[in-house]
């Protein structure tokens, strides 16, 4: 009976040690997640401050050009805009209206409501 009690105590100690290790890893993961969330919140605050400063200085609330301003340094000219439109592969037909159906003669219609039996 004595060896049984000792074995039981050793198993309990092992379980407690394993629980402590698991709790430590969970605490570490929670700390990292909290730090990441705080960094994200700080970045968002900094962005809002920058947008407010831009608005106050007359540059607009959001940057219209985003990162492209640094590439060219100027706004796109009319010719640049036209060449971009003509070279694009995603050109829509003006007469096409997705709400009115396509220009093809075939179209979907619901099946008959009559019972088959």
Backbone bond lengths (Angstrom), bond angles and torsions (degrees), N, CA, C in turn:
res aa  C-N    CA-C-N  psi(-1)  N-CA   C-N-CA  omega(-1)  CA-C   N-CA-C  phi
1 X - - - 1.453 - - 1.520 111.00 -
2 X 1.336 117.97 -32.52 1.456 122.73 -179.17 1.517 111.87 -66.74
3 X 1.356 117.19 -41.33 1.460 119.89 179.85 1.523 110.54 -69.04
4 X 1.342 115.27 -31.97 1.463 119.42 177.66 1.532 110.48 -64.08
5 X 1.329 117.04 -42.10 1.469 121.46 179.05 1.530 110.84 -65.14
6 X 1.345 116.18 -41.48 1.467 119.60 179.68 1.530 110.78 -64.74
7 X 1.335 115.53 -42.16 1.458 119.26 178.85 1.533 110.34 -63.37
8 X 1.314 116.33 -41.23 1.461 121.10 178.10 1.524 110.74 -60.99
9 X 1.331 117.51 -43.51 1.466 121.45 179.33 1.530 110.85 -64.41
10 X 1.350 117.54 -41.74 1.465 120.41 178.35 1.527 110.44 -62.01
11 X 1.320 116.81 -42.81 1.471 120.56 178.30 1.528 110.93 -62.54
12 X 1.339 116.13 -41.27 1.463 120.11 178.26 1.531 111.05 -63.62
13 X 1.330 117.22 -40.91 1.470 121.13 178.43 1.526 110.74 -64.81
14 X 1.323 116.25 -40.98 1.471 119.86 177.31 1.522 110.53 -62.24
15 X 1.335 116.23 -43.19 1.466 120.31 179.35 1.526 110.57 -62.48
16 X 1.334 116.83 -43.17 1.469 120.43 179.92 1.528 110.56 -63.86
17 X 1.334 116.97 -41.52 1.461 120.57 179.31 1.528 109.98 -64.15
18 X 1.336 117.01 -41.69 1.463 119.97 179.45 1.525 110.40 -65.17
19 X 1.333 116.76 -40.47 1.471 120.26 178.13 1.527 111.09 -63.22
20 X 1.340 116.27 -41.31 1.467 120.23 178.60 1.527 110.78 -62.66
21 X 1.353 115.82 -43.20 1.474 118.68 178.39 1.526 110.80 -62.19
22 X 1.333 116.96 -43.46 1.463 120.10 179.17 1.525 110.99 -63.17
23 X 1.336 116.29 -41.36 1.459 119.80 180.00 1.517 110.67 -65.22
24 X 1.326 117.58 -39.88 1.467 120.89 177.94 1.526 110.75 -62.23
25 X 1.336 116.41 -42.55 1.469 118.19 -179.98 1.525 110.46 -67.20
26 X 1.342 117.35 -37.22 1.464 119.46 176.64 1.526 111.41 -65.52
27 X 1.331 116.31 -40.77 1.467 119.92 178.25 1.527 110.76 -62.88
28 X 1.328 116.51 -41.16 1.470 120.45 178.79 1.533 110.82 -64.01
29 X 1.336 116.30 -43.76 1.467 119.85 179.01 1.523 110.55 -63.16
30 X 1.331 116.75 -40.49 1.467 120.13 179.34 1.528 110.40 -65.87
31 X 1.339 117.21 -39.08 1.464 120.93 178.92 1.530 110.28 -63.34
32 X 1.348 116.34 -45.17 1.467 119.79 179.47 1.519 111.21 -62.93
33 X 1.341 116.54 -42.23 1.460 120.50 179.57 1.533 110.52 -63.53
34 X 1.332 116.12 -40.78 1.467 120.52 179.24 1.535 110.26 -64.81
35 X 1.335 117.31 -42.23 1.467 120.29 178.66 1.520 111.12 -63.26
36 X 1.332 116.07 -41.97 1.459 119.98 179.84 1.533 110.14 -64.22
37 X 1.339 116.27 -41.65 1.460 120.30 179.56 1.522 111.15 -65.05
38 X 1.345 116.81 -40.49 1.459 120.48 178.25 1.528 110.84 -64.69
39 X 1.329 117.30 -39.36 1.468 120.38 178.16 1.525 110.25 -64.58
40 X 1.336 116.38 -40.12 1.456 120.50 178.79 1.523 110.81 -64.27
41 X 1.340 116.59 -42.79 1.463 120.89 178.38 1.522 110.81 -63.21
42 X 1.345 116.84 -40.33 1.464 120.16 178.59 1.530 110.20 -63.93
43 X 1.329 116.12 -41.58 1.461 120.13 178.85 1.534 110.38 -62.54
44 X 1.335 116.65 -40.69 1.450 120.42 178.71 1.527 110.89 -65.99
45 X 1.343 116.82 -40.88 1.471 119.93 177.04 1.519 110.48 -61.73
46 X 1.341 116.56 -44.79 1.467 120.52 179.13 1.527 110.92 -61.28
47 X 1.328 116.61 -39.71 1.463 120.13 179.48 1.526 110.29 -64.92
48 X 1.340 116.89 -42.64 1.464 120.04 179.53 1.526 110.97 -64.96
49 X 1.332 116.41 -38.48 1.462 119.85 177.31 1.522 109.64 -63.68
50 X 1.338 117.09 -43.21 1.468 120.99 179.03 1.528 110.81 -62.29
51 X 1.344 116.33 -42.61 1.466 119.65 178.80 1.520 110.56 -63.87
52 X 1.334 117.38 -39.54 1.462 120.33 178.81 1.519 109.99 -65.15
53 X 1.331 117.29 -43.06 1.464 120.57 177.70 1.527 110.44 -61.60
54 X 1.339 117.23 -41.61 1.464 120.64 177.65 1.517 110.75 -61.46
55 X 1.324 116.52 -42.26 1.458 120.72 -179.51 1.521 110.10 -64.61
56 X 1.322 117.15 -42.50 1.458 120.79 -178.95 1.529 111.87 -67.27
57 X 1.317 117.22 -32.28 1.459 119.46 -178.70 1.522 112.25 -90.36
58 X 1.329 117.64 4.51 1.456 121.05 174.32 1.512 114.52 85.01
59 X 1.318 118.88 15.17 1.452 120.61 -179.87 1.523 112.41 -93.64
60 X 1.312 117.98 1.76 1.463 120.63 179.10 1.512 111.25 95.60
61 X 1.322 115.54 161.08 1.467 120.69 -176.32 1.513 110.70 -73.98
62 X 1.330 117.28 -52.79 1.462 121.77 178.19 1.521 108.46 -111.13
63 X 1.299 116.03 146.70 1.448 119.74 176.21 1.523 108.75 -73.16
64 X 1.337 115.96 123.09 1.467 120.01 -178.14 1.525 111.44 -73.50
65 X 1.308 116.10 -29.76 1.453 120.45 -174.72 1.531 111.93 -96.23
66 X 1.318 118.12 -13.88 1.461 124.14 -175.67 1.522 109.59 53.06
67 X 1.301 119.96 -122.08 1.467 122.10 -175.17 1.524 112.79 -83.47
68 X 1.329 118.51 -8.75 1.461 121.11 -174.17 1.527 112.20 -73.06
69 X 1.340 118.39 -20.78 1.462 120.77 -179.35 1.521 110.92 -59.71
70 X 1.324 116.34 -37.48 1.456 119.10 -177.69 1.532 111.55 -72.87
71 X 1.341 117.33 -24.12 1.460 120.21 179.91 1.525 111.63 -69.20
72 X 1.340 116.30 -55.20 1.451 119.27 -173.91 1.526 111.83 -99.02
73 X 1.316 117.62 -31.78 1.446 120.37 -178.88 1.515 112.50 83.99
74 X 1.320 119.00 -10.88 1.454 122.23 179.65 1.507 109.63 -133.49
75 X 1.310 115.34 167.76 1.456 119.16 175.66 1.515 109.25 -76.95
76 X 1.332 119.10 152.74 1.464 120.00 -179.98 1.520 110.84 -65.45
77 X 1.301 115.41 140.19 1.458 119.68 179.59 1.512 109.70 -82.02
78 X 1.322 116.26 173.99 1.456 120.47 -178.95 1.524 111.36 -64.65
79 X 1.341 116.74 -39.36 1.465 120.16 179.89 1.522 111.39 -65.08
80 X 1.328 117.00 -39.32 1.465 119.65 178.98 1.515 110.15 -63.21
81 X 1.333 117.68 -40.89 1.451 121.25 179.10 1.515 111.69 -63.82
82 X 1.347 117.65 -40.24 1.456 120.65 -179.10 1.518 111.12 -67.55
83 X 1.333 116.43 -41.49 1.466 118.36 -179.07 1.527 109.45 -65.88
84 X 1.314 117.80 -33.14 1.451 120.54 178.86 1.523 110.50 -66.51
85 X 1.333 116.86 -40.17 1.462 120.51 -179.71 1.523 111.58 -68.54
86 X 1.325 116.57 -42.78 1.457 118.99 -175.57 1.528 111.90 -71.80
87 X 1.335 117.56 -28.19 1.454 119.36 -178.04 1.524 112.07 -87.70
88 X 1.331 118.61 -10.09 1.461 121.47 -177.52 1.514 111.43 -68.03
89 X 1.330 117.64 143.68 1.452 121.74 -179.20 1.515 112.59 -88.55
90 X 1.310 117.88 -11.11 1.450 121.11 -174.59 1.530 109.76 -103.21
91 X 1.329 116.83 70.31 1.454 121.34 -176.46 1.531 108.74 -100.87
92 X 1.317 116.79 128.29 1.461 121.29 -178.78 1.525 110.51 -97.65
93 X 1.330 116.09 147.82 1.458 120.56 174.95 1.523 108.49 -75.19
94 X 1.307 117.33 138.21 1.463 119.90 -178.75 1.521 111.61 -67.28
95 X 1.315 118.05 -33.49 1.461 120.11 -177.11 1.520 112.32 -77.81
96 X 1.326 118.08 -9.03 1.460 121.00 -176.67 1.520 110.38 -80.37
97 X 1.313 115.92 127.44 1.454 121.42 173.86 1.520 106.73 -128.96
98 X 1.326 119.09 114.31 1.455 120.37 -175.95 1.529 113.29 -62.94
99 X 1.315 117.44 -22.24 1.463 119.97 179.02 1.527 112.17 -79.08
100 X 1.309 116.60 -20.87 1.466 120.34 -177.48 1.529 111.85 -100.35
101 X 1.300 117.85 -0.46 1.458 119.95 -178.38 1.509 110.59 91.66
102 X 1.307 116.37 170.57 1.461 121.10 -177.17 1.517 111.69 -81.27
103 X 1.326 114.82 -178.92 1.463 120.16 178.97 1.524 110.68 -88.36
104 X 1.328 117.84 -6.69 1.453 120.74 179.30 1.518 109.74 -71.79
105 X 1.347 116.63 157.98 1.459 120.32 -178.52 1.520 111.93 -78.30
106 X 1.314 118.12 -25.92 1.458 119.60 -178.79 1.521 109.82 -85.05
107 X 1.317 114.65 142.11 1.454 118.91 177.35 1.516 109.27 -149.12
108 X 1.288 117.48 160.44 1.450 123.20 -178.83 1.519 109.04 -81.81
109 X 1.298 116.35 141.62 1.472 120.61 172.05 1.504 108.30 -139.56
110 X 1.320 117.84 148.48 1.457 119.44 -178.18 1.520 111.43 -65.69
111 X 1.325 115.57 153.50 1.452 120.06 -179.64 1.516 112.29 -70.47
112 X 1.309 115.74 170.79 1.463 121.78 -180.00 1.516 110.56 -66.68
113 X 1.304 116.65 144.79 1.446 120.69 179.88 1.528 112.57 -91.51
114 X 1.328 116.13 -0.55 1.459 118.91 178.20 1.525 110.30 -69.82
115 X 1.328 116.75 146.77 1.447 119.01 177.79 1.528 109.39 -78.91
116 X 1.311 115.84 150.74 1.452 121.11 -175.78 1.534 111.24 -82.72
117 X 1.253 120.35 -0.03 1.455 120.94 -174.46 1.422 114.03 -121.86
